[in-house]
Amino acid sequence: MEKNEQDKKVSRRQFFGIAWTLALIAAGAQALVGLRSFLTPILEAGAFGTVVKAGRVDEFELPSVNYFREARFYLVRNELGFLALYRKCTHLGCVVPWDAPANEFNCPCHSSLFTREGAVISGPAPRPMDMFPVTIKDDIVFVDTGQVVERTAVHPEQITPV
């Protein structure tokens, strides 16, 4: 009977082996949780990658180009409606500022020029400026900056009517 009781006891070596194994599993799990939270973006309302509430329809003059710096887009209003243009040049990704006196977008890196609707006036940009989907609900303009729409041409159907 004494021999069976001795067989059931855990030796010091076995105890430390089990303890080290459990400690390593716990440390690995904690590292994975930390890595996941590090790699997961924190998206605040109105930031790039979310649906942005741009404002009421009547807040935007006709015609106008309004820059939303944090959300990284221009909201263009013309006689057909609204168009949200991504601020990146389609050549090398430079930020393209709106040049109000010239009535065009002018890329400072390689001098690509774009119309108010994002069409290429002169290169080296290979295609029009990308856009974001625009929706209007209850006279409020929303822009989904989580979906970049690459364009090969500019069409009136791309403009969201009011």
C-alpha positions, 0 to 999 in steps of 0.5 A, spaced: 500 500 500 505 504 501 508 503 494 502 505 491 501 512 495 508 513 493 507 512 485 501 517 486 506 523 489 509 528 484 516 528 484 520 535 485 522 535 478 515 533 475 512 539 479 517 544 476 516 541 469 509 542 470 509 549 473 514 551 467 510 548 462 504 552 464 508 558 465 510 558 458 503 557 455 501 563 459 506 567 457 505 565 450 498 567 450 499 573 453 504 575 448 499 573 442 493 577 446 498 583 446 500 582 439 493 582 436 491 588 440 497 592 437 496 590 430 488 591 430 487 599 428 483 603 433 478 607 428 475 613 431 468 615 429 470 620 423 477 618 422 480 615 415 477 608 414 470 609 417 464 612 415 464 619 416 459 624 417 461 630 412 455 634 414 448 637 411 447 638 404 445 645 405 452 646 408 456 645 402 456 651 397 455 650 389 460 649 386 465 647 392 471 643 394 471 641 401 477 638 404 477 633 410 484 632 413 483 627 418 479 623 413 483 624 407 478 626 402 475 632 398 468 632 398 466 636 391 459 638 390 457 640 383 450 641 379 450 633 379 451 632 386 457 630 391 463 626 389 468 624 394 475 624 392 481 620 395 487 625 396 492 621 393 495 622 387 494 616 382 502 616 380 506 615 386 501 617 392 503 624 394 498 628 397 494 632 392 492 639 394 486 643 391 488 649 387 482 654 388 485 660 383 486 655 378 480 651 379 484 644 379 488 639 383 495 640 382 500 634 385 506 638 387 511 631 386 511 630 379 506 636 377 500 631 375 493 636 374 486 633 375 479 637 374 475 638 380 472 631 378 478 628 379 480 627 371 487 627 369 488 634 365 496 632 364 500 626 367 504 623 369 498 620 373 496 614 369 488 615 371 483 619 375 483 620 382 480 614 386 474 616 390 470 613 396 462 612 396 458 617 398 451 616 401 445 621 403 441 620 408 436 625 411 439 630 408 446 628 411 452 627 407 456 620 409 463 618 406 465 611 406 473 612 407 473 604 408 472 603 401 477 606 396 474 605 389 479 605 383 477 609 377 479 608 370 475 614 367 470 619 370 463 618 369 457 622 371 454 616 374 460 616 379 457 623 382 451 621 388 445 626 386 442 630 391 
